[in-house]
Amino acid sequence: MNVPLRLLIIEDSDRDVALEVRALEAAGYLVTHAVPVNAAEMKAALAKQAFDIIIADHDLPQFDAPGALAVLKESGLDIPFIVVSGAIGEEEAVALIKAGAHDFIMKDRPSRLASAVEHALKDAENQRGRKRMVEELRQSEEKYRKLFENMSSSFALHEIITDKSGAPVDYIFLEVNPAFEKMTGLQQKDIIGKRVTEALPGTEADPADWIGTYGKVALDGEPITFERYSENMAKWYSVVAYSPGARQFATIFADISERKQGEEALRMANLLLRMDVVARDSNDAITVQDLQGRILAWNPGAMRMYGWSESEALAMNMRKRIPKEQAEKELALLKKIALDNKMIFQTHQTQRLSKDGRSVDVWVTASSLINDAGELYAISTTERKID
């Protein structure tokens, strides 16, 4: 077998030490050992090197097995501990096992020492394995707890409530993360354990049918991904919902209101450009941008005048097109338009940058685009090159 074994022996008889070492060597162990004679030497030995097992005589006059067990426990080390004795009562043996000893054997049965060591080593390895598993589980739970608490998307866990017929009629908040609180304005302390109809009155009447949609996920177990508008929150959300357990559903969602507004602005701008023959065929640059400056529409005249293709322009912000020396003035004008939904600016002379970095002198007319609700959603500009 030739298994290395680092042995610490608490024994005052050189003869007994030699017998124990020979018995283990006969079983195939390559033994190295230390024999401390008191608590101080044992502490020093444990601090100096690692040991695989400790064997201690129970009946020594000065430093015995109970004393050695106390030193081992104080050290915080997890080392198998075997007690040997010439004579030991049942109550004493039970007390030693309760105190932390792995096994005890009688001195008149030295043949049992090797098997006791083997079992103790296996038990210790199994115990260390269990501790590693517990620690890995703890670290995993801590990792996912931190992920849960720090994820940018909102997360919430719920339990569905059904009526007597089994139809979903409500749901209870079980857990939410900080992103959920930030995104919705609902605080964990105020909603955990409450029904959604309590936390958000009117949810049951929302055309989005949140309760019915989530009820199907919780009861059927089929995950779903969708985008929907919440009348209660006055926001658009992208939602992933799945069932982690019976009658439960979890949601991971993000506020996509800004993107939806941009998509609507783009749809309307594209509709405007498709319908307006003048815009399509004009030599002037006709553009549309949202309130954050992102370009939503770019006609062929703009492509010819500035060099950016439509796809390139739609990935840009209009600020990229304004020379630094003109930026303050131009942004002030655009801000003014945003404050007056119905304002159309008189044509003014300014400059715009082209793709190759040249400044192009242009006449610009900017106006606000208003949706059916009377809200400003974008700004349109017509830009004519000054020859």
N, C-alpha and C positions, 0 to 999 in steps of 0.2 A: 504493500500500500504506500509506504514511504510518504506519509502525510506530515508536513511540519506542524509541530505543536509547541506553542510557547506556554509554558506551565508555571504558575506561581503556587508554591506549596507552603502551607502554614503547618509546620511540624518541627518538634524539638528532638526527634530521633533520626540520626543519620541513617540508621538501618532501615527505618520505615520509608524514608525518602528514597533510598536506593531501590527498595522493593517496588514502590509505586512507579518509579521511572522505568525499571526493567519490565514491569507488567505492561506498561504502555508501549514500550519499544518492541516487546514481543508481539503486540497486536499490530505492528507496522507503523507506528508513529515515530517521527524523527524529533526527539524531545530536546528542547532547551529549557532550562528552569532556573528559577530564583527562589531562595528560601529566607524571607524576612523573619526576624525573631520577635518583632514588636510592631505596634501600630505605626510608629514613625517610619520604620524601615519599609513597611508595606506601602505607606503613602508615597514614599520616595520612589519605590519600585514602580508603582502604578503611573507616577508622573514621568518616569524615565523612559518606559517602553510600553508597548501594547502586549497584552496577554490574551490567549485564546480561552483559558479556563483556569479556575482557582480550585485547589483541593486543600481542605483545612481539617485538622484533627479537632474533634469536639472536646477532648478531655485534657488539654494542656493547662498547666498550672498558672501561666502568666498571660499568654495571648492565644485564645482559643477561637473556635469557629464563630460563635456569636460576636466576638470582638472584631474579627475579620469581616464579617457581614456588615457590621456598622461602618467600618472604614470604606468598604466598597460602596455602600449606599451613599455615604457622604461624598465620595468622588464623583458620583453621577454617571459612572461607567456601567455599561451593560455587558457584564462578563458572567458566563455560567459558573455556578458555585456548587461544588460537591462536598459534602461533609462525610468524613470517615471517623469511625469510632469503634472502640473495643466493646463498649456496652452503652446502649442508649435506649431510653424508654420511649414508648409510643407517643406520649404527650410532648416530650422534648422534640422528637422528630417532627411532629406536626407543627410545633411552634417554629422550628427552623425553616420548614417549607413556607410557612406563612410570612416569615421574615425575609424570604427571598432566595433561599437555597433551592437549587434545581433537583437535587437528589441526595440520598445518603446511603452509604454502604458500610457493612461491618468489616473490620480489619481482618477477621478470620476468613473473609471471602474475597481475596485479592483478584481472583479471576473475573469478578464482576466489575472491576474498575474500568476496564477498557470499554465494555458495552455501555456503562453509565456515562463515560466521557463522550462516546459516540452519540448517544441519545441527547445528551445535554447540548452538544455542539449543533445537532440538527434542530433541536427546539429553539436554540438561540438564533440560528439562521432564519428559521421560520418567523420567529418573533420580529427580527430585524426587517424581514420582508414585509410583514404586516405593518410595521411602523412606517416603512418606506411608502407603502401603498396609501396609508392614512395621510402621510405628509404630502404625497403627490396629489391626493384628492383635495387636501386642504389648499395646496397651491393652485390647483386647477380651479377650485371654487373661488378662490381669491382673484385669480386671473379673470374669470368670467364675470365676477362681481364688479371688478374695476372696469371691464369692457362694458358691462351693463350700465354702470353709472356714468361712464365717459363717452359712450357712443353718441354721435351727433344726431342720429335718427331717434325718433320717439319710440319707446317700447311700453306696452301695457299688457298685462295679463288679466283675463276676465273669466267669470263663470256665467254661463247662460241660464236664464230662468224661463221655464215653460209653463203654459197653462195646463188644465186637466187633459186637454186633447194632445198635448205634446208640442204645441206650437210655441215658438220663441216669442216672449212678450217683454223681456227686459234682460239686463245683465248687470253683474256686480263687478266692481273694480277690486282686483286682488293685489296688484303690484304695478307700479309705474316707475320709470327712471327719471332722472333730473331733466333730460331733454324733453320728455313729455310735459313736465311742469312748465318749462320755459316756452315750449311751442304753443301750448293750449291755455296757459294761465291758470290751470287747475292744480292745486297743491295736494300732494300725497296725503297729508294729514287730514284734509277735508273730504277726500273721496274714497279712500280705501275702506272697503266693507259696505259702501253705498251703492245703490242702483243708479244706473245712468239717468233714469228718469227723475231721480232726486238731484243728482249732480248737474245735469243738463236738461232741465225741463223743456219739453217740446220735442225731444229726440224721437219719441214714438210717432210723431206726425211729420218728421222730416221726409221729403220726397226721396231722399237718398236711401231710405229703408235700411239704416245701419243695423237695427236689431234683427231684421229678417236675414240680411246678408251674413252677419256674424253667427246667427243661430244655425244656419245651414253648415257653416264651417265647423262649429262646435259639435253638432249632432251627427254630421256625416263624416267628419274627419278629412274632408278634401280641402287642401289649401287653395287660396285664391289671391290674385293680384289685380288691383283695379285702381282707377283714378275717379274721384268723386268730389262733388261740392257739398260742403256742410253749411246749411242755412244757419244753424245755431252759432257756428264759429265764423261764418262769413269768409271761409277760406276753401281753397282747393287742396286736397290731399292725395298723395300717392300711397297706397296701402298694400302691404303684404300681410295676410292673415292665415294662421294655421292653428291646428289643434294639438297642444302638447299633452293633453290628457282628457279623460272622459268629461264631457260637458264643459270643457274649457276651450278658450281661444286666445291666442296671443296676436297682437298687432305690432308691426313695425311700419311706421309711416313718416312721411316728410311733407312739409308745407311746400306745395308747388304753385302757390297762387301767383307768384311773380312770373314763373314760366308760363302759366296759363294766360296771364295778361299779355305777355309777349307774343304768345301764339295767336291770341285773338287779334292783337294789333297787326301782326304779320298777315293773318288771313284777310283782314280788312284792307291792309295796304296792298296786298297782292291783288285783291279783288278790284281795288281802285285802279291799279296799274293795268290790269287785264282789260278793264272796261274803257279806260280812257285812251283813245287812239292818239290823242295829242301827246300824252305822257310817253307812250310807247315810241312814237315816231319823232319826238322832239329832239332837236340838237342840244337843248338845255339839259343840264343834269337835274333830275328830279329824284329826291330821296325822301325816305321816311325813317325816323328814329324814335325809339321809346323814351320814356322819361329818365332813364339811366344813361342815355346816349348811345345805346346799341342800335346799329343800323338794321332796319327791318325791310327796307325796299331800296332798290338801286336800278335805275333804268339804263337802257343802252347808251343814252346821251352821257350819263355819269361815267360809264365805263370808257367811252371814247375820250372824255375830257380829262379824266384823272388816271386811267390806266388799270385800275383794279377791276377784276371780273366781278360778276354778281356774287359768286360763291365766296370770293375773298372779302368783299365788302360786308357781306352778311355776318362775317366772323369778327368784324371790327367794331370799335367804338368811334363815334364821330370826333372825339377829342384828338384822335390820331390825325385827323385831316386839318386841324387848325394850327397855324404857325404859332410858336410860343409868344411872339410879340402881340398876337391878336387874341390870345386865349382868354384873358380877363374880360375884355370887351364882349367877345362872342358869347361866352358862358353867361354873362350878365343878361344879354338879350334873350337867350333861351330860358333863363330863369323867369324873366318877365312874362314870357309867353305862358309858362307853366302856371303863373299866378292869375292869368286872365284867360279863361277857357275859350273865349270867343275872339281873341285878339288876332289880327292879321297885321304883320309888320310892313311898313313901307319898305320898298326896295332900298337896300343900302350897299355901299361898295365895301368889299373886304377881300381877303385872300384865303385860298384853300391849298393844301398840299397835295401834290400828285404822288403816284406810286414811286416815281424816280427821285422824289425829294424836292422837286421844283415848286416854287410858290406861284400859284395861278391867280391872277386878278379876276375877280368875278363880281357881278351884281347878284345879291341874294335876297329872295323874298321868303320869309318863314311864316307859317301859320299853324294853328293848333288843330288837331283832329279830335272830334268829339264823338263818343258812342251814343247809342240810343238812350242811355240813362243820363245823358248830359254831362258825362265825365270825360275829362281830358285823358287820352290814352297814348297819344303820340304827337310828333311834330313833323310837318312836311316842309321841305325846302325846295325852291326852284332856284337854280344857280346858272347864270348866263356868263360866259366867258367874255372878258373885255379885251378886244383886239387892239 
